[in-house]
Amino acid sequence: MKTRKTVIAIGAMLGLMALGAPAEAQTSVEFELSPFAGGTLFLTDLPNQFHVQRRGQSDVEIEGGRYQDAFTLGANAGIRLNDRFGFEAFFAWLPTTLEARSGIANDVDLDGFMYGLTFLYHFNTERVRPFLGAGAGGETFDYSALGWDRHTEFMTNLVAGANVAITPSTAIRLEARDCITWFDPHISGVSRTVENDLMLTVGLDWRVSLSGG
């Protein structure tokens, strides 16, 4: 419940920023691309017990499972309006390992993916420009190499970071993204648990004008 209230509060804050921002003399529209690399920290342990589903077979029962922190590679791509507001899609690949107390004989290597849409507000400062954002998407863990079903969950995310200008259209982008999911243990009568995964990345940010202004 606290997590949901936080998401609503951040969204309301960004909405007020949009309503209260002064109108620009000319609307500028830019395409923005930001490839990145970094790491993802799985801050919350998985449910003490959960099932991974398999087509036509009984579920795999995992006890005491957790994902190892993972190297992360991905990109943001979207539109910047008036140099302040951004709408971005993001995609990240994080190869990780599932380790468990029981249910699997050895640690399992798998691919994790995070993706979604984010609304951003960029503060009007000089060379270092902080930004805040909020969005939603999904988180998928792919066990297909083992013949298990993928495990996909709805995800919200809160973002904070800064662009450090190199040129008027190029910057170094530093970002922290808190990815919040409601993990389904796939066990009857057991509720979903809230998971927090912290993605820390650095990348390059390019902007190209689409308005001709």
Residue pairs with C-beta under 8 A, 6 or more apart in sequence:
3 156
3 180
3 194
6 158
7 134
7 156
7 158
7 180
10 132
10 134
10 158
11 119
11 134
13 132
14 119
14 121
14 132
14 133
14 134
17 121
18 85
18 121
21 82
21 84
21 85
24 82
26 211
26 213
27 81
27 82
27 211
27 213
28 80
28 81
28 82
28 83
28 209
28 211
28 213
29 79
29 80
29 81
29 209
29 210
29 211
30 79
30 80
30 83
30 207
30 208
30 209
30 210
30 211
31 77
31 78
31 79
31 80
31 207
31 208
31 210
32 76
32 77
32 78
32 79
32 80
32 86
32 88
32 205
32 206
32 207
32 208
33 75
33 76
33 77
33 205
33 206
34 75
34 76
34 77
34 88
34 173
34 203
34 204
34 205
34 206
35 74
35 75
35 203
35 204
36 72
36 73
36 74
36 75
36 76
36 92
36 173
36 175
36 201
36 202
36 203
37 71
37 72
37 73
37 201
37 202
37 203
38 71
38 72
38 175
38 199
38 200
38 201
38 202
39 69
39 70
39 71
39 72
39 199
39 200
39 201
40 69
40 70
40 72
40 92
40 94
40 96
40 112
40 114
40 179
40 197
40 198
40 199
40 200
41 69
41 197
41 198
41 199
41 200
42 66
42 67
42 68
42 69
42 70
42 96
42 195
42 197
43 196
43 197
43 198
44 193
44 194
44 195
44 196
44 197
45 66
46 62
46 65
46 66
46 67
46 183
46 193
46 195
47 183
47 185
47 190
47 193
48 63
48 64
49 61
49 62
49 63
49 185
49 187
49 190
50 61
50 62
50 65
50 183
50 184
50 185
50 186
50 187
50 190
51 59
51 60
51 61
51 62
51 185
51 186
51 187
52 59
52 60
52 62
52 143
52 148
52 149
52 151
52 186
53 59
53 60
53 148
53 149
53 151
53 186
54 60
54 147
54 148
54 149
55 149
59 186
60 103
60 104
60 148
61 103
62 98
62 100
62 102
62 103
62 104
63 100
63 101
63 102
63 103
64 100
64 101
64 102
65 98
65 99
65 100
65 101
65 103
66 98
66 99
66 100
67 96
67 97
67 98
67 112
67 141
68 96
68 97
68 98
68 99
69 96
70 94
70 95
70 96
70 112
71 94
71 95
72 92
72 93
72 94
72 199
72 201
73 92
73 93
73 94
74 90
74 91
74 92
74 93
74 114
74 201
75 90
75 91
75 203
76 88
76 89
76 90
76 118
76 203
77 88
77 89
77 90
78 86
78 87
78 88
78 89
78 118
79 86
79 87
79 88
79 210
80 86
80 122
80 207
81 87
83 122
83 124
84 121
84 122
84 124
85 119
85 120
85 121
85 122
86 118
86 119
86 120
86 121
86 122
86 131
86 133
87 117
87 118
87 119
87 120
88 117
88 118
88 120
88 133
88 135
89 115
89 116
89 117
89 118
90 114
90 115
90 116
90 117
90 118
90 135
90 137
90 177
91 113
91 114
91 115
92 113
92 114
92 115
92 199
92 201
93 111
93 112
93 113
94 111
94 112
94 113
94 114
94 199
95 109
95 110
95 111
95 112
96 109
96 110
96 111
96 112
96 141
97 107
97 108
97 109
97 110
98 104
98 107
98 108
98 110
98 141
99 107
99 108
108 143
108 146
109 145
110 141
110 142
110 143
110 145
110 146
111 141
111 142
112 139
112 140
112 141
112 142
113 139
113 140
113 141
113 142
114 137
114 138
114 139
114 140
114 155
114 179
114 197
114 199
115 137
115 138
115 140
116 135
116 136
116 137
116 138
116 155
116 157
117 135
117 136
117 137
118 133
118 134
118 135
118 157
118 159
119 133
119 134
119 135
120 131
120 132
120 133
120 159
121 131
121 132
121 133
122 129
122 130
122 131
122 163
123 129
123 130
123 131
127 164
127 165
128 162
128 163
128 164
128 165
129 162
129 163
129 165
129 171
130 160
130 161
130 162
131 159
131 160
131 161
131 162
131 163
132 159
132 160
133 158
133 159
133 160
134 156
134 157
134 158
134 159
135 156
135 157
135 159
136 154
136 155
136 156
136 157
137 155
137 157
138 152
138 153
138 154
138 155
139 152
139 153
139 155
139 179
139 181
139 197
140 150
140 151
140 152
140 153
141 150
141 151
141 152
142 150
143 149
143 150
143 151
144 150
151 184
153 181
153 182
153 183
153 184
153 195
154 181
154 182
155 179
155 180
155 181
156 179
156 180
157 177
157 178
157 179
157 180
158 177
158 178
158 180
159 175
159 176
159 177
159 178
160 175
160 176
161 173
161 174
161 175
161 176
162 173
162 174
163 171
163 172
163 173
163 174
163 205
164 171
164 172
164 173
164 174
165 171
166 172
169 206
169 207
169 208
170 204
170 205
170 206
170 207
171 204
171 205
172 202
172 203
172 204
172 205
173 201
173 202
173 203
173 204
173 205
174 201
174 202
175 199
175 200
175 201
175 202
175 203
176 198
176 199
176 200
177 198
177 199
177 201
178 196
178 197
178 198
178 199
179 196
179 197
179 198
179 199
180 194
180 195
180 196
180 197
181 194
181 195
181 197
182 192
182 193
182 194
182 195
183 192
183 193
183 194
183 195
184 192
185 192
185 193
